[in-house]
Amino acid sequence: MAAVSSHSSPVAPTAARETGGRNVYVLERSAGLARRCVEIDIVTRRDADLPRVEQIAENLRIVRVSASPPEPIDKESIADY
């Protein structure tokens, strides 16, 4: 199963810019499914020099795609990419 975290990475620190509500929800919902043995890929845009695929828990991975410049951008600008 795939989940999309479009605004920011679900593993970004919650005190960081543009993080909080939606990405925390996506991560927690996905982690709950992963605990029930559902394999989940959370797809998010690449915004730093991080691995393209990162296993963060059993049955749960972050998949970073090149969908915009590889730096933080305002969530209002994401639709432009």
Protein Blocks (a to p, Z undefined) as FASTA:
>chain_A
ZZddfkbcfkbcfkbghiajkmmmmmmmmmmmmmnopacddddddfbdcdfbdcfbghia
cddddfbdcbdcdfklmmmZZ
